[in-house]
Amino acid sequence: MSVADPWKPFREVMQAPWDHVAAWKKKSGRKVMGHLLPDVPEEILHGAGLFPVAIEGGGVQASHAQALIPSYTCSHALGAMEMRLRGDLNVLDGMVIPYVCDTTRNLFHIWNLQFPNMANELLRMPKRLDYPGVRTYLAAEFSRLFESMAKLSGKSANTQDLGESIRLYNRSRARLREAYDLHRTNPSVWTAAKAQLLIGSSLRAPREDHLKWMDALPWDEKGAAASVDRIPVYVRGKVWDPPQILDLFDQLGFVIVRDETVTGWRSIAQDAPANGDPIAALVERHMAAIPYTGYHESPDRMVAGFVLRVRSSGAGGVVFLNPKFCEAAAFDTPDFQKGLEQAQIPSLILETSTRGVSMGQVRVRLEAFREMIGNDLP
């Protein structure tokens, strides 16, 4: 790949991810393991000798998948099945689907029936993070997955290799956090779309290569002073669906100071401890992560933690990107919104999806929200 344009490798990966995965597989002779977002520890797949590739169904128009999955399924799950049915994911040797909600659990069973020749795994995530035995359970589940993945790759489940993978992914996340924070301080150059380009491509490219590409970026580049004030905003959602919504935040003068999407800040916020037992380190990283919408904990604690994260970010308001047909997000949002009202933090709820959502209407509502919170900020 040419480095004349340092952003080119990241764009190429996002524009044709499966071509790049296939080329890597042919060159390396190694196997590729897909994983549905969120919360599958990529370090386990990498440490077992596989190439982990994240599968994100948002932004995919479904035509075949509705023959197998009800049309009222979220775009993330429906899009993943669509990509497999139309052949995009033929390069995969296996698939890990985490049980984080009823939809992902059902998706796994349908997937396993439809594609029995793949090495398919259901990663049974604990739904109650406050349960006394959750760490013991999660360690056993991560260990089971590691042994299964090592068997698939044909190598031993070596904890030293797993530790090396943890250190590699920690370095990658640190660099991605640096890029994310440059969006806060230099948004005219480091736009939200560019920051997301780096995070999204890291989930689809070999991390070793991705780190080298990031080293070639113009980290010290400065942009012209903004002609209008940028409005700091906090975003809670699952995935950027439709993907064009990131461009809207940039165009309308927002700065996404933090987000809780599974392909955004949430995916890079926490590192795993680099020393000690690597399985225990991955358990601690999971427990420290921003709770996913499908997990259960005390409502009061959940809301208090969310409001604290928003306040700490310096955001002037919160935008909820609620995926259409996602019951878990719809269930949590009223409690979050009430907590924000009590804290006098304005919020906007957008139901988003590639299917049946007008970007024009989304733009109008974001414009009105920007005007409202812009007038309220000092």
Helices and strands as residue ranges (DSSP letters): H 8-15, H 17-28, E 32-36, H 42-47, E 51-55, G 65-67, H 75-85, E 94-99, H 102-114, E 119-124, H 134-153, H 159-185, H 192-202, H 207-215, E 231-237, H 245-251, E 254-259, H 265-268, H 278-288, H 299-313, E 317-323, H 327-342, E 347-352, H 359-376
